[in-house]
């Protein structure tokens, strides 16, 4: 069983030279959970020294964007599960566009199952993101302090998970904690599929999500090959498919 934080660290330092000790902060913010770990490379192996997490993550942002759009348009949410999923997928997909542009037009279904156009501005998105960052900041402070108690002088930070593709979020963390960000040009997907389970559909099933994860990639490297029996792979803190 491969710990997610280790899989992320190894993915970055897979060519690390033996003997070079490193202390790494892994910030993994996926769909369902935010997990922050202090990972030590002692020259031979990667060890998770400190680990902490909260249940709020990408889905929390999606839900809060959705609720904000409902309030802004003064409508009630749809009770249709298929349309509710469509609304969440719309919020999920548009976050990056809102972050990089002044505003974004969202299309959400109301309680009468009528599609409505609602605009979310960059400033409105930033306010929602800051509420999430405040939770992450508290968790980061707790984890970093625990690392200091265990004599871990953190040098690097590696980000993983879809929400960490947010330049705004990473910028807030980097400026606050002054760690060297070595996550550039990364695919931020990781081992866990828990947060993505809510978005499963014909075009985006769990097998595809897991197939492109750090965890499977690292299991493949460790075992020499990745067999078709992906259902038998278990990820610590992730999802077991049967």
C-alpha positions, 0 to 999 in steps of 0.5 A: 500500500503506497501512501499518497504523500509518498507517491507525490514526493517520489513522482517529483524526486524519482531521480533523487541521488542516494544520500541527499536528505530532503524534508518536503511539505506535500499539499494535496488538495483534491476533490474530497479532502485536503491532506498535508504531510511532512515527508522526509527522504533520509537518503534511502526511503521516503517516510511520512513523519507528520500527516493531517487533513480536513474533509473540505476541498475542491467539492467544498469550493464547487458547492460554495460557488453553486450556493453563491450563484443561487443566491445571486440569481435569487433562485432555489436549487433543482431537486433533479439529481442529474441537473444538480450534478450538471450544476456542480460540473459547471462550477467545477469546470469554470473555476479556472476560467474565473481565476484567469479572466475578469468574469465567467458566465455560468449556466445553472438549472433552477428549481423549475429545471430552467437553465439560467445564466449567472455571471461570477466575477473574479472578485466574487470568486476570490472572496470564496477562495479566500474562505477556503484558504483560511481553512488550509492556512490553519491546517498548514500552520498546524502541520508545519509546527508539528514538523518543527517539533520533530526536528524537520526543517522543511525546505520544499513544498509540492502541490498535488490535487486539482485545486492546487492548479490554482495559481492564486491559492498556491501564491497565497500559501507560498507567500505566507510560509516561504517554502520553495515551490517545486510543483511547476509543470506538474499534473496535479492529479493524485492517487485518491479518487474519493472526491471525484466519485461525485462527478462520475459519468460515462465520459469520466469514470473512476478507472480513467481518473485513477489510471492518470494518478500519481499513485498508479504511476508509482505503483507501476514503477515499483512493480515493474508493470501495471496490470489490468486488474486495477480494482485490486489496487488500494490507496491509503486514504483513497477509494477501493474499487470492487 
